[in-house]
Amino acid sequence: MRNQKFFLLFFALLFLKEVYAQAPLITAVPARKTVSLNGRWQYIVDPYETGFYDYRFKERRENDREAYWNTDVQANKTDRKEHGYVDKYSLNVPGDWNSQAPQFLYYEGTVWYKKSFDYQKSSATNRVFLYFDAVNYRADVYLNGKKLGAHIGGFTPFDFEIPDSVLKAKNNFLVVKVDNKRGAEEVPTVNTDWWNYGGITRDVSLIEVPRAFVQDYSIHLKKPTAGGKPSTKNAAVEGWVKMNGQATGNVTVEIPELKLKKAFAVADSVVRFEMVLPSVQLWSPENPKLYEVIISTTADKVEDKIGFRTVEAFGKKVLLNGEPVFMRGISVHGEIAQQVRRAYSKEDARQLFSEAKELGCNMVRLAHYPHDENMTRMADSLGFLVWSEIPVYWTIDFGNKEVYRKAEKQLTEMITRDRNRASIIIWSVGNETPISPVRTDFMHNLISAAKALDDTRMVSAALEVNYNSGKNLNLIDDPLGQYVDLVAFNEYLGWYGGLPSNCRTTNWGTPYDKPLFISETGAGAKAGFHADSMTIFSEEYQEWYYKEQTAMLQRMPENFVGISPWVLADFRSPKRNNPVFQEGWNRKGLFSNEGKKKKAFYVLKAYYEQMRNKRQ
Ligand code: GCB
């Protein structure tokens, strides 16, 4: 009996592993040769999930002809087909579905996407992976009727290896079941202040690699002693290369501009290395210098662009390359408001960064989830410091181990994708999570996980404030403060409570001897609505709010290291239902949804101008 149970469990695990196994994440996809599967994909809207469950609500078997992952072509005249993919019903990939057709505006549920493609491998022994930059929220992926796997989490990449037995030279039938239903046990959970855009929201590509290939790598300056400056002559660099497949021979790391090329023998699947850069220009917002770095084996080659810098929280300061830095930030959602859609392209990234540049920023807080890779790569090349976050937002089910696993997985995928981006200086493990022992354990575990994955940058989270802790002093004394490198907090004094003039008598502090950062502050205004400054939702109120706030910042304690106000542009939120001023938009943008600058924009810009002159 026990044996029988054991075998059942064994086979169940085997089955799960087979069905849900994701391949280890391949990184630096933009630095590799890929074949894009972007473009028009046909779709079926399936709110009842008929393509997935049979009439007894059991998951369909793989070869079930009525499953929507199986062919929609009639075998003969009598073959009853109740599903089909046609061009009339097609959507752009990448892209959310909400913005592409009126019937999708409020849709939350299942949509099946289908793409046909031909593919000829360039060498019979090569391996092919199917890579998704992001699908919101759950993706079940099928190729030619076989399930490749599933992925949960709406903002991070994943891939599957395509077995040779499944891939065809002609007419591959690729189907993705995308489900963006919100769930209490998901990350994020049901309640967020942003729109739940669904779909294959980011790029899809095929990656062909040799049997043994460079899957992932890390290359960065060795940490100087705490508080120290990295040297620009004979700078020590360390890192590792992770090989996938039976690799032998050498891995070569080359930086042509520095005339540096070193070979390291592959003894294990992870090759650790150290080398000395004879001279190096450090990456910084003022000089976002990137070097071409080539990582190769005899069979494989990845050509990336990488900046070298150090960052740490030291005493009351944040040190970038050993020098204190003040962060003139702005919080940004991954959305193009003018077109009411998710951002996904280089052009989108260019728009968001040029708005942030106009404001005088040297930093962006990418809220509240990992943004697409165009953003972090462009931050590298334009010289923006970046805060990158996972959607552990508000009231996650903190006591639930499965929920923790989902959060840690998203954290791992975020860090794995972007650990070589010099621009990213902060990993954030969440936003405004309500204090309780179980939540603090959850968040502490995430912080430890982030540090174990990457000890070359700071880890933080946007915390809440203990208002009026005494004598007009508001304290950030959240117990999580002991574990973060940077104590960051959101405050809305003069919007959610009080008037902006309350700023005049308010002070801020933290019992933790760490740098202090304001990760949000903001007020709503409908662009073009003008009134006196006491009138809520007027541009004048928002302008006044920013005037009082920036005046208050002059009185911040010594450990104040920067701010990323809320928010660059108006963004969609189903929680914002004032029929005159909001109409489904969170109006705290400094740019309107039409891209117009509101009056408050100029107040923050002036403050940043002043801070730039003061600190340089
Ligand atoms: C916050 C949240 C942010 C909201 C913002 C608001 O504290 O972190 O996601 O959108 O406030 O507008 O209320």
Boltz pocket constraint, residues with backbone or C-beta under 6 A from the ligand:
constraints:
  - pocket:
      binder: B
      contacts: [[A, 193], [A, 368], [A, 431], [A, 432], [A, 490], [A, 520], [A, 566], [A, 586], [A, 588]]
      max_distance: 6.0
